[in-house]
Amino acid sequence: MDGTGRESGAAEAAGFEDLSDSEFPDFSELGDIEELGNQPGSSLGDPRKQVNSQGPYKRKREADAPTPMERFYLRCLWVSDLSTQSWCEQQMVYGKELPGFQSAEKAAVLGAGASIHLARELELHDLVNIHTSTKEDAWAVKLLNILSMVPILQSGGTIREFPVFGEIEGVFLVGVIDELHYTSKGELELAELKTRKRPMMPLEAQKEKDRFQVSLYKCIFDAMVKGQVTSASLVHHMKLSPELLLGSQVQKHAHQGGFTVKSFGDLLELAILSLTLSDLPVIDALKIEYSHQETDAVLGTEMVVFEENRVREKLRHHLGYWTGLREPQGVDVKEAWKCRMCDYATICEWRKSGGRRASTLEQPAQKMSR
Ligand code: SF4
């Protein structure tokens, strides 16, 4: 199969509405100067150490109040949302609650980034439009993409836009890996492309967000090839019906790829078997490449050291918000510079309250500088 497919129609219902998960708006660019000008000595320390799900900001939540996952009708979380959350959790929440609030400038940065990703994807394969009318169809397209890419990777080739999914720390995560290839040493390397509006490398806060993103991809991909991601888990979390017959276009596309499947469950078992029997290695190296949007010039690359305990600790902290253990938090005082370029600065409750919500948090945080 030479096409990778791209779903339409029921994509939103399946939780795959963000088809460009592999690219995010690089909001930090607008604030590089501000971060450099941040005053030393105002740090509250590592915010993750101060505010964890068991810590001082633990939420006094009504037992029957819906969790954010329930409130936003989410069955899974996108790696992109978790990555955005690590920039500013409150900003990510506003982005979900007030989607029309994003400035035109940031939307343009995102649009340009997505175009560059699409061009890179087209370098390796054609895109095929497949009509989907159910969430099972939408997931089937992802599974067909996996089935078409696994053999390429097995034979030492390069693949782009590889879908990943799986339950990590009790929550079902989904994402799309930009690129997987083998290095000259034979290591399986994940390469993430980040495009930047300005021709300069990002500062530390942006790099940290990107490191978290690729580390999560590794957690999910490794679980998939180790056989830790099961069909039952996907069906359970996404509330899918394995017995449902696939749409005619999906069946036709599967047939062209050499797969004779009728129901979603048949295809799912095939994809899971393909992954677990593939003998694909876990990801050995994580690389992030920063390039200039306008000229496509490479600005620099970062090799990320994977620290599983740290990544999982951070993930658990983020999930504390989604599972209703605590209220959303804005930026720490040492990162108040982010507020100056934030679309939600004029309405942000966290900022207005100086970094705390007296009515919902058990202990006040240190007042945030303006
Ligand atoms: Fe986060 Fe600051 Fe924006 Fe509030 S104003 S959402 S704390 S970046």
Residues whose N, C-alpha, C, O or C-beta is under 5 A from the ligand:
A	BS01	SF4	C88 Q90 Q91 G330 V331 K338 C339 C342 Y344 A345 C348 W350 R351
